[in-house]
Amino acid sequence: MSTEARLRVNENGRVVIPASFRKALGINPGDEVVLRIEDDELRITTMKKRIERAQRLVRKYVKPGVSLVDELIADRRREAARDADE
């Protein structure tokens, strides 16, 4: 697959992402995409990929076997108990 394509912007400001690019990026009809300007370039990704990237980043700092959900629930319960005591 080529990693570069030349496209024309139509009168409504639209471009069509070539099928090979959509397939390589895992972009499917109905997917939500995120556009970002970075170093004077337009970058496109899916919300799914952004979430996966964030999860990988967080995993670097969380010990194996630790559930962040369980920790959050425990924190909320402690706060609720503290508020009830006041």
C-alpha positions as CSV (number, residue, x, y, z in Angstrom):
1,M,0.0,0.0,0.0
2,S,1.2,3.5,-0.8
3,T,1.5,5.8,2.2
4,E,0.8,8.9,0.2
5,A,-2.1,10.0,-2.1
6,R,-2.9,13.2,-3.8
7,L,-6.6,14.3,-3.5
8,R,-8.7,17.2,-4.5
9,V,-10.8,19.1,-2.1
10,N,-14.3,19.5,-3.5
11,E,-16.4,22.7,-3.4
12,N,-17.8,21.8,0.0
13,G,-14.3,21.3,1.5
14,R,-14.6,17.5,1.4
15,V,-12.1,14.8,0.5
16,V,-12.6,11.1,0.2
17,I,-10.2,8.9,2.1
18,P,-9.0,6.2,-0.3
19,A,-10.3,2.6,0.6
20,S,-6.7,1.3,1.1
21,F,-6.0,4.1,3.7
22,R,-9.3,3.4,5.5
23,K,-8.5,-0.3,5.6
24,A,-5.0,0.3,6.9
25,L,-6.3,2.6,9.6
26,G,-9.3,0.4,10.5
27,I,-11.7,3.2,9.6
28,N,-15.2,1.8,9.0
29,P,-18.4,3.5,7.9
30,G,-20.0,5.3,10.9
31,D,-16.7,5.4,12.8
32,E,-15.9,8.6,14.6
33,V,-12.6,10.2,13.5
34,V,-10.5,12.8,15.1
35,L,-8.7,15.4,13.0
36,R,-5.6,17.2,14.5
37,I,-3.3,19.8,13.0
38,E,0.3,18.9,14.0
39,D,3.4,20.6,12.5
40,D,1.3,22.2,9.8
41,E,-0.1,18.8,8.8
42,L,-3.6,17.3,9.1
43,R,-3.6,14.0,11.0
44,I,-6.6,11.7,11.2
45,T,-7.2,8.8,13.6
46,T,-10.2,7.1,15.0
47,M,-11.6,7.5,18.5
48,K,-11.0,3.7,19.0
49,K,-7.3,4.1,18.2
50,R,-7.0,7.2,20.5
51,I,-8.6,5.2,23.4
52,E,-6.3,2.3,22.7
53,R,-3.3,4.6,22.8
54,A,-4.4,6.2,26.1
55,Q,-5.0,2.7,27.6
56,R,-1.4,1.7,26.6
57,L,0.0,4.8,28.2
58,V,-1.9,4.3,31.4
59,R,-0.9,0.6,31.6
60,K,2.8,1.7,31.8
61,Y,2.0,3.2,35.2
62,V,-0.4,0.6,36.7
63,K,0.9,-2.5,38.3
64,P,-0.3,-5.8,36.9
65,G,-3.4,-7.1,38.7
66,V,-4.5,-3.6,39.8
67,S,-8.0,-2.6,38.9
68,L,-8.3,1.2,38.5
69,V,-12.1,0.7,38.6
70,D,-12.0,-1.0,41.9
71,E,-9.6,1.7,43.3
72,L,-12.0,4.4,42.1
73,I,-15.0,2.7,43.7
74,A,-13.1,2.3,46.9
75,D,-12.1,5.9,46.9
76,R,-15.7,7.0,46.3
77,R,-16.9,4.8,49.2
78,R,-14.3,6.3,51.5
79,E,-15.3,9.8,50.5
80,A,-19.0,9.0,51.0
81,A,-18.3,7.5,54.4
82,R,-16.2,10.5,55.4
83,D,-19.0,12.9,54.2
84,A,-21.6,10.9,56.2
85,D,-19.5,11.2,59.4
86,E,-19.3,15.0,59.0
